Each structure stands twice: as structure tokens, then as C-alpha cells.
Amino acid sequence: MMILGTQSCHNIGELSEVSSVRRAGADMSRKLGFDDIRSGELAIIITEAATNIGKHAKSGQIYLRPISEGNNHGIEVLAVDSGPGMHNVAINFEDGNSSTGTSGTGLGAIKRLAHFIDIYSEHDKGTVLLMILWADPEIISENVWEIGNMCLPIATEDVCGDSWVAVGSRNELSVLIADGLGHGQGAADASLLAVKALQDSPESFPNRIMQTSHQLMRGSRGAAVAVAKVDVAANELRYCGVGNIAGCIIAPASRQHLISHNGIVGNNMHKTQEFLHKWTEDAIVIMHSDGIGTKWSMDQYPELEKRHSSVIAAVLHRDFTRGRDDATIVVFKRILN
């Protein structure tokens, strides 16, 4: 299973900021063991994506994070803006097409160099562009789970008080989100204890993970926690939540909310309950902390459900982040052949 690292956020609005995020990418690629050729390709991808934000949207963000698949390492690049969007995505990826009078090779270069690319763009609503570059693209294994997320601290903090983790196998997947009370390191210390509970016992059902988290978190600030566990063979999803983590299962003809009880894990957790839901292969699960508003609907975004989970997470994070709290959203689904 792909392991997703911690994201860094880089604001784009001035030319100097393009150089800054390129240097951040160079530092990350060096730490991950990229060779000079691959590092150079990453620099081009970042430069073109950031420059496009500056040209077309005037401002936006580039998010970078390390990813790994076994012994292979990569970097996920997300370019996010709320600009004018693209009228025709396919044409914009062809060399020679430009809306600003340039040579029109930026998106074409990204398409040639990235090992994976996905995009969602709406007129007057903005664009989210996902790019993945691997140190060795020849040894990427096929995943059956597609997981995307955004996990970022409030602007006044360097450390995110939210944490999350996904563990699983071909036919099972468990996902946990924890939102430590308050912000900063103390909140992070609490939420990471819930992550430890799942990592130490990945085979356990959500209710057991919640009880273990409660014990581990005693004496800490405490946290809101939610755990979802999918068993593909049994066609079921088990869910247990305490506190204000929101969750839902989205299928082509339905949206089912996942229920959490009131309380604080590690403090006043009075009741836990594990709910059993039907799992279908075409389902998408979205879970998020209260740093993301709840008034979103996939109906607002035509065809978004067909996009990569990282793109879905980035779109909802962009449009519904409250701005006064740490914000985490996790999206996962099966990869259908």
C-alpha cells in the first residue's frame, strides 16, 4: 500500500515564491534519493505548475509531500487555485495552446514528465492538478485502494494537531482520523496516540481501536476520533466515532452519513458504538475533521467522483476549509479495473 507523508504548503503569488517551492522540491527529492535527472524533472513540473497558477489564477498553493511504495519513493505535487479554470482541459495539455500568449508548452511538459497526472477544473471555480513523480517508475506496484488526503495546521501553527493513518491489505482497509483538542504540539501528541492504537493492532475492529485510543490518551488533551474499517469479502464497512469527525459513504445513488457519539477520547468518552454499513465496490468514503465545513455536496462538482482521491480531497479542502482550525480530510475508494 502507498504510504503518504506529511504535506507542506507553499503559497504562490509572486515570482520569488515559484523559486521557493522549487527549492523545497529539490530538498525533498534529495532526501528521497532521486537521481539528478529525476530531480531535474521534478523541478520542471513544479516550476510549470506554479507558473501557471501565477499566470492564470494570480494566486494559489502548491502542496508537496513524500510518498512511498515498498522501497520506492516518490513525491506528490498538488497545484490548487480558485482562478478562472479551464474551458477545455484536453486542449490545454496539448503543446502550442496558450491563453496568455506564451509558447503553450507548460502543461504539455508536465504531462510528459509526470508518472501520474489527474486534474479537475471548472469555469470560474478554479483548478486542482495532481502530479506524481517516482524515483523508479519501473517498480511501482498496482494498488487496489486509492487514498487521498489533506492534513494541514491552522495558519498560526507549524504543527498540525490532527493526525490520520490508513492500514490494510488487498481486501481490508482501516482508516483513522484524530483531531487533538486545541492546536499545536499538545494536540498533535494526543492525536498521534490514536494513530498508534490502529498501527499496533490493524486487524482490530473500530470499537476496539477506540477503547485502546481512550486508554492511551488518558492524561493527554484528548481528541475526537473516528475509525472506518472496510471488509471487501463481507461487503461491509464498520464505523465508530467519538467527537466531531464527520464521515459519509457516497455511492452513485446515495449518500449515507456516518454517525459519531459525543465525547472526548482520553477524557469524557461515555459511549462508543460500532455501526455496520453495506460496502459496495463503487463507493467513496470521505472523512474529515471539523476544520472542514460540512455543507459540501458532490452534486456541486460534476464528475468529481471520477477523479483521483487526492484531487477530491484537495477540491473540498480548498472550498470548505474554515480557516480557524487544523483541517484534515481523507478520501478513499477501491480502484476498479
DRENRO-550821 format. One line per 10 residues: number of its first residue (from 1); their letters; for each residue x, y, z of C-alpha. Coordinates in nm, 3 decimals, padded with zeros to 5 digits, always signed. Example, Ala and Ser with C-alpha at 12.3 -4.5 7.8 and 13.67 -1.06 7.14 Angstrom:
1 = AS = +01.230:-00.450:+00.780 | +01.367:-00.106:+00.714
This chain:
1 = MMILGTQSCH = +00.000:+00.000:+00.000 | +00.117:+00.352:-00.074 | +00.231:+00.545:+00.234 | +00.155:+00.918:+00.229 | +00.383:+01.154:+00.418 | +00.322:+01.498:+00.568 | +00.232:+01.779:+00.330 | +00.399:+02.115:+00.310 | +00.207:+02.414:+00.177 | +00.368:+02.680:-00.045
11 = NIGELSEVSS = +00.176:+02.993:-00.141 | +00.213:+03.111:-00.499 | +00.154:+03.473:-00.591 | +00.491:+03.620:-00.678 | +00.778:+03.500:-00.895 | +01.005:+03.459:-00.590 | +00.759:+03.209:-00.445 | +00.798:+02.987:-00.752 | +01.169:+02.966:-00.677 | +01.099:+02.890:-00.312
21 = VRRAGADMSR = +00.873:+02.591:-00.380 | +01.119:+02.463:-00.641 | +01.393:+02.465:-00.377 | +01.163:+02.282:-00.135 | +01.106:+02.017:-00.400 | +01.480:+01.985:-00.459 | +01.541:+01.934:-00.088 | +01.270:+01.669:-00.070 | +01.393:+01.483:-00.378 | +01.748:+01.479:-00.243
31 = KLGFDDIRSG = +01.632:+01.329:+00.088 | +01.436:+01.063:-00.101 | +01.733:+00.959:-00.314 | +01.618:+01.093:-00.652 | +01.895:+01.100:-00.911 | +01.989:+01.424:-01.087 | +01.769:+01.353:-01.390 | +01.459:+01.280:-01.184 | +01.524:+01.581:-00.958 | +01.550:+01.799:-01.266
41 = ELAIIITEAA = +01.220:+01.666:-01.396 | +01.058:+01.744:-01.062 | +01.191:+02.099:-01.080 | +01.034:+02.144:-01.424 | +00.699:+02.006:-01.306 | +00.689:+02.232:-01.002 | +00.802:+02.538:-01.199 | +00.543:+02.488:-01.473 | +00.259:+02.421:-01.228 | +00.346:+02.718:-01.008
51 = TNIGKHAKSG = +00.399:+02.949:-01.306 | +00.058:+02.852:-01.446 | -00.102:+02.950:-01.115 | +00.069:+03.288:-01.130 | -00.028:+03.349:-01.493 | -00.388:+03.235:-01.487 | -00.515:+03.243:-01.128 | -00.279:+03.508:-00.984 | -00.255:+03.315:-00.656 | -00.284:+02.961:-00.523
61 = QIYLRPISEG = -00.094:+02.689:-00.343 | +00.149:+02.411:-00.422 | +00.140:+02.117:-00.179 | +00.434:+01.878:-00.168 | +00.469:+01.551:+00.017 | +00.682:+01.239:+00.008 | +00.514:+00.909:-00.077 | +00.646:+00.554:-00.074 | +00.558:+00.217:-00.219 | +00.775:-00.053:-00.063
71 = NNHGIEVLAV = +01.135:+00.058:-00.118 | +01.041:+00.302:-00.392 | +00.997:+00.671:-00.310 | +00.808:+00.945:-00.486 | +00.673:+01.295:-00.448 | +00.312:+01.404:-00.482 | +00.262:+01.758:-00.611 | -00.079:+01.926:-00.588 | -00.134:+02.263:-00.757 | -00.452:+02.428:-00.626
81 = DSGPGMHNVA = -00.615:+02.757:-00.720 | -00.954:+02.929:-00.727 | -00.895:+03.104:-01.058 | -01.087:+03.109:-01.386 | -01.047:+02.738:-01.455 | -01.005:+02.577:-01.796 | -01.264:+02.576:-02.073 | -01.114:+02.264:-02.232 | -00.870:+02.057:-02.025 | -00.764:+01.826:-02.309
91 = INFEDGNSST = -00.669:+02.113:-02.540 | -00.472:+02.289:-02.266 | -00.249:+01.981:-02.230 | -00.151:+01.996:-02.597 | +00.172:+02.179:-02.679 | +00.119:+02.511:-02.853 | -00.208:+02.602:-02.682 | -00.197:+02.902:-02.452 | -00.447:+03.159:-02.328 | -00.177:+03.409:-02.227
101 = GTSGTGLGAI = +00.027:+03.441:-02.546 | +00.315:+03.214:-02.434 | +00.453:+02.912:-02.620 | +00.196:+02.686:-02.454 | +00.433:+02.406:-02.351 | +00.383:+02.413:-01.971 | +00.105:+02.160:-01.924 | +00.242:+01.952:-02.210 | +00.576:+01.927:-02.030 | +00.401:+01.824:-01.709
111 = KRLAHFIDIY = +00.209:+01.554:-01.895 | +00.529:+01.415:-02.047 | +00.735:+01.414:-01.728 | +00.492:+01.313:-01.452 | +00.438:+00.942:-01.396 | +00.079:+01.008:-01.294 | -00.141:+01.310:-01.355 | -00.502:+01.399:-01.285 | -00.690:+01.727:-01.299 | -01.023:+01.881:-01.207
121 = SEHDKGTVLL = -01.109:+02.224:-01.342 | -01.432:+02.420:-01.354 | -01.500:+02.750:-01.525 | -01.475:+03.036:-01.273 | -01.417:+02.794:-00.983 | -01.053:+02.701:-01.017 | -00.826:+02.407:-01.088 | -00.668:+02.124:-00.892 | -00.379:+01.950:-01.066 | -00.226:+01.630:-00.923
131 = MILWADPEII = +00.121:+01.516:-01.033 | +00.323:+01.220:-00.903 | +00.688:+01.153:-00.981 | +00.867:+00.833:-00.870 | +01.237:+00.774:-00.816 | +01.198:+00.449:-01.011 | +00.874:+00.424:-01.213 | +00.958:+00.070:-01.324 | +00.886:-00.088:-00.983 | +00.551:+00.069:-00.897
141 = SENVWEIGNM = +00.306:-00.199:-00.787 | -00.065:-00.195:-00.859 | -00.278:-00.079:-00.567 | -00.638:-00.181:-00.507 | -00.702:+00.112:-00.272 | -00.682:+00.475:-00.375 | -00.632:+00.709:-00.080 | -00.601:+01.086:-00.085 | -00.592:+01.342:+00.191 | -00.511:+01.693:+00.305
151 = CLPIATEDVC = -00.382:+01.739:+00.661 | -00.269:+02.092:+00.743 | -00.236:+02.308:+01.053 | -00.411:+02.635:+01.124 | -00.210:+02.926:+00.980 | -00.077:+03.029:+01.322 | +00.084:+02.690:+01.392 | +00.369:+02.490:+01.238 | +00.246:+02.154:+01.374 | -00.092:+02.008:+01.284
161 = GDSWVAVGSR = -00.300:+01.890:+01.581 | -00.487:+01.648:+01.353 | -00.345:+01.308:+01.258 | -00.458:+01.023:+01.036 | -00.349:+00.681:+00.920 | -00.460:+00.410:+00.677 | -00.355:+00.046:+00.710 | -00.477:-00.256:+00.524 | -00.438:-00.530:+00.267 | -00.599:-00.623:-00.062
171 = NELSVLIADG = -00.939:-00.698:+00.088 | -00.939:-00.488:+00.405 | -00.869:-00.124:+00.487 | -00.885:+00.067:+00.814 | -00.872:+00.448:+00.820 | -00.850:+00.665:+01.132 | -00.871:+01.042:+01.179 | -00.797:+01.207:+01.514 | -00.842:+01.576:+01.597 | -00.650:+01.667:+01.912
181 = LGHGQGAADA = -00.811:+01.932:+02.129 | -00.673:+02.277:+02.061 | -00.378:+02.330:+01.831 | -00.003:+02.279:+01.817 | +00.220:+02.012:+01.962 | -00.004:+01.920:+02.254 | -00.293:+01.846:+02.019 | -00.063:+01.652:+01.787 | +00.073:+01.443:+02.074 | -00.282:+01.341:+02.168
191 = SLLAVKALQD = -00.400:+01.261:+01.814 | -00.089:+01.055:+01.739 | -00.177:+00.821:+02.025 | -00.491:+00.720:+01.835 | -00.278:+00.659:+01.527 | -00.057:+00.432:+01.737 | -00.362:+00.235:+01.854 | -00.450:+00.142:+01.496 | -00.092:+00.084:+01.383 | -00.031:-00.154:+01.673
201 = SPESFPNRIM = -00.348:-00.353:+01.608 | -00.452:-00.312:+01.244 | -00.671:-00.623:+01.250 | -00.895:-00.492:+01.530 | -01.249:-00.366:+01.479 | -01.311:+00.010:+01.517 | -01.474:-00.017:+01.861 | -01.165:-00.191:+01.999 | -00.938:+00.073:+01.842 | -01.148:+00.342:+02.009
211 = QTSHQLMRGS = -01.119:+00.177:+02.351 | -00.742:+00.140:+02.311 | -00.712:+00.502:+02.200 | -00.904:+00.610:+02.510 | -00.662:+00.427:+02.736 | -00.353:+00.556:+02.556 | -00.479:+00.915:+02.563 | -00.551:+00.938:+02.934 | -00.356:+01.232:+03.071 | -00.331:+01.399:+02.730
221 = RGAAVAVAKV = -00.552:+01.673:+02.590 | -00.775:+01.410:+02.432 | -00.916:+01.407:+02.082 | -01.212:+01.348:+01.856 | -01.153:+01.015:+01.680 | -01.325:+00.816:+01.408 | -01.231:+00.478:+01.261 | -01.368:+00.311:+00.947 | -01.287:-00.049:+00.855 | -01.383:-00.198:+00.519
231 = DVAANELRYC = -01.405:-00.574:+00.466 | -01.447:-00.632:+00.093 | -01.516:-01.006:+00.125 | -01.801:-00.940:+00.369 | -01.927:-00.634:+00.176 | -01.931:-00.430:+00.495 | -01.793:-00.113:+00.646 | -01.771:-00.081:+01.024 | -01.752:+00.267:+01.174 | -01.701:+00.403:+01.522
241 = GVGNIAGCII = -01.665:+00.770:+01.609 | -01.646:+00.987:+01.920 | -01.647:+01.365:+01.879 | -01.692:+01.587:+01.577 | -01.527:+01.390:+01.298 | -01.764:+01.386:+01.000 | -01.792:+01.090:+00.767 | -02.007:+00.968:+00.480 | -02.030:+00.691:+00.223 | -02.108:+00.815:-00.126
251 = APASRQHLIS = -02.241:+00.577:-00.390 | -02.384:+00.667:-00.733 | -02.740:+00.681:-00.600 | -02.695:+00.758:-00.231 | -02.507:+00.945:+00.042 | -02.506:+00.789:+00.388 | -02.378:+00.983:+00.688 | -02.156:+00.802:+00.940 | -02.261:+00.863:+01.300 | -02.034:+00.959:+01.590
261 = HNGIVGNNMH = -02.125:+00.992:+01.959 | -02.048:+01.297:+02.171 | -01.741:+01.293:+02.392 | -01.364:+01.332:+02.403 | -01.144:+01.026:+02.363 | -00.900:+01.013:+02.654 | -01.124:+01.230:+02.869 | -01.503:+01.202:+02.889 | -01.576:+00.921:+02.646 | -01.906:+00.794:+02.784
271 = KTQEFLHKWT = -02.029:+00.577:+02.497 | -01.893:+00.408:+02.189 | -02.092:+00.226:+01.926 | -01.985:+00.046:+01.613 | -02.220:+00.089:+01.319 | -02.234:-00.161:+01.034 | -02.291:-00.040:+00.678 | -02.308:-00.210:+00.342 | -01.995:-00.170:+00.130 | -02.014:-00.159:-00.249
281 = EDAIVIMHSD = -01.722:-00.157:-00.490 | -01.825:+00.180:-00.637 | -01.842:+00.358:-00.300 | -01.633:+00.658:-00.198 | -01.572:+00.730:+00.172 | -01.498:+01.083:+00.288 | -01.397:+01.159:+00.648 | -01.285:+01.495:+00.784 | -01.217:+01.693:+01.099 | -01.425:+01.997:+01.194
291 = GIGTKWSMDQ = -01.167:+02.221:+01.031 | -01.361:+02.135:+00.712 | -01.719:+02.263:+00.687 | -01.997:+02.008:+00.643 | -02.215:+02.187:+00.387 | -02.041:+02.042:+00.084 | -02.207:+01.815:-00.168 | -02.057:+01.616:-00.450 | -02.354:+01.732:-00.658 | -02.185:+02.073:-00.669
301 = YPELEKRHSS = -01.894:+01.922:-00.863 | -01.989:+01.738:-01.184 | -01.771:+01.433:-01.248 | -01.553:+01.496:-00.941 | -01.624:+01.146:-00.808 | -01.434:+01.007:-01.108 | -01.118:+01.195:-01.019 | -00.831:+01.065:-00.803 | -00.898:+01.065:-00.429 | -00.621:+01.324:-00.377
311 = VIAAVLHRDF = -00.795:+01.559:-00.621 | -01.130:+01.512:-00.446 | -00.969:+01.586:-00.109 | -00.793:+01.896:-00.243 | -01.109:+02.039:-00.402 | -01.315:+02.000:-00.084 | -01.030:+02.128:+00.132 | -00.992:+02.435:-00.091 | -01.361:+02.523:-00.087 | -01.467:+02.430:+00.266
321 = TRGRDDATIV = -01.172:+02.487:+00.498 | -01.297:+02.703:+00.787 | -00.960:+02.872:+00.836 | -00.981:+02.883:+01.215 | -00.872:+02.528:+01.292 | -00.644:+02.248:+01.179 | -00.806:+02.081:+00.880 | -00.788:+01.717:+00.771 | -00.984:+01.532:+00.506 | -00.932:+01.172:+00.391
331 = VFKRILN = -01.092:+01.022:+00.080 | -01.067:+00.658:-00.015 | -01.215:+00.417:-00.268 | -01.137:+00.093:-00.450 | -00.961:+00.107:-00.783 | -01.198:-00.055:-01.029 | -01.045:-00.233:-01.327
